[in-house]
Amino acid sequence: MTHPAQPKASHFINGEYVEDTAGTPIPVIYAATGEQIATVYAATPAIVDQALSTAKEAQKAWAKMTGTERGRILRRAADIMRERNHELSVLETYDTGKPLQETLVADATSGADALEYFGGLAGSLTGEHIPMGEDWVYTVREALGLCVGIGAWNYPTQIACWKGAPALACGNSMVFKPSETTPLCALKVAEILHEAGAPAGIYNVIQGMGEVGGALVTDPRVDKVSLTGSVPTGKKVYAAAAEGMKHVTMELGGKSPLIIFDDADIDNAVGGAINGNFYSSGQVCSNGTRVFVQKGIKEKFLARLAERTGNAILGDPMDEATSFGPMVTENQMNIVLGYIEKGKEEGARLICGGARADMPGYYIQPTVFADVTDDMTIAREEIFGPVMSVLDFDTEEEVIARANDTEFGLSAGVFTNDFSRAHRVIGQLEAGSCFINSYNDAPVEAPFGGVKASGVGRENSKEAIKHFSQVKSVYVRMGDVEAAF
Ligand code: NAD
């Protein structure tokens, strides 16, 4: 019998499901059991061409609609997503292995927020009037054209919406390629947008590995590329996009600092560290994986952290009591287990976890290392799994320098009850998305993105509009034209 997660076909192009089994088969594995639940096929060159030519053509009429009309469609799609939240959350759980306890509140709901927010903004994307004496200049905020979105595997619904909603609000069309690890959810986003009234060809989804992503990025019909992925992929995609002078948004990896001062509320700080390391089993780009704890509260912090981490419920992700799911794939599990071994070898002190959980599926115990030093591999490289490194520090000046000593710059957090210190420290941290006495909140109203190697551009908020549109300026002369001859 076909599994309920099996999509009707691999791709969604021009308002309908399209199949081409000539492409490389991509198995979809449920991370909680290791069983294959679906198969899709990578896009062949013919599918890539069909998606791009359809999106290019459809964009012209879409951009001519009023912003309010476009926005109404996006907001209708948001409503449908909310109505189907349970079904979409189950699919997200099949796609990623994340527990339903999380997916019910963080995925389709976050996607719906983006569709609603950008749907609301679509009617107010206007230009300026600039008086020049009796002459004047007006500006027009125009769509870029055809945008490509390429997703990572940790938030397949959210990423498809965070890219699609602002792109469509501005009058662009999109071809979205999900990660080959989680190909299912973006198809539902396309189906819902179509059901909500998006004209055929405005939002298309095609499957494939890096090769298909590469074909999209280098195609001359494409005007912009928005990637969520790792730094090495980001460098390749950025370079390929530059070759065609395309616009880019790069949402890449991180190794973010979370700084806890002696005067912080310990339970809130422990809660922040848990949210910043163990949500989605640690598979979150903005995680605060270098937890700097001031020496005065170190042992108290570690004791409370170990106690609360012990309350994590590992189990069937479809059981709403489960609070901690598996790694997305066997491969990712092995990468993370390799980092745990490195941590032990390099002399970090294991506080809890430190091994694969004794159950089917790709589960790793939530793991905390203390006495981590700046040069250890687990303190330098992005692990993308449930491995928290706790480092000690003495002074504010010292911790700021150490926090910034990384190629990454996605997020940073500070826990303290001294608000002048909180703002002073945040002001000096090299990161795009920061938190004071909190960690990992990502509301659609706030800009999200990184500095340094963690990325270029911003998603969410009004900032995203700037990255999915361009400004035309028009000088209007009221009098005669003077010329030298
Ligand atoms: P990845 O870099 O391996 O792949 C990302 C996407 O790029 C996939 O869809 C992949 O098929 C595609 N791709 C690979 N090579 C390509 C190429 N040469 N040209 C075009 N496309 C190509 O990343 P991943 O393993 O799927 O995801 C994990 C990474 O994503 C982590 O580093 C994580 O920090 C990052 N991430 C960042 C954010 C953010 O918003 N900043 C969010 C989630 C994940």
Boltz pocket constraint, residues with backbone or C-beta under 6 A from the ligand:
constraints:
  - pocket:
      binder: B
      contacts: [[A, 150], [A, 151], [A, 152], [A, 153], [A, 154], [A, 155], [A, 177], [A, 178], [A, 179], [A, 180], [A, 208], [A, 209], [A, 210], [A, 211], [A, 212], [A, 213], [A, 214], [A, 217], [A, 228], [A, 229], [A, 230], [A, 231], [A, 232], [A, 233], [A, 234], [A, 236], [A, 237], [A, 250], [A, 251], [A, 252], [A, 253], [A, 254], [A, 283], [A, 284], [A, 285], [A, 286], [A, 382], [A, 384], [A, 410], [A, 449], [A, 450], [A, 454], [A, 455]]
      max_distance: 6.0
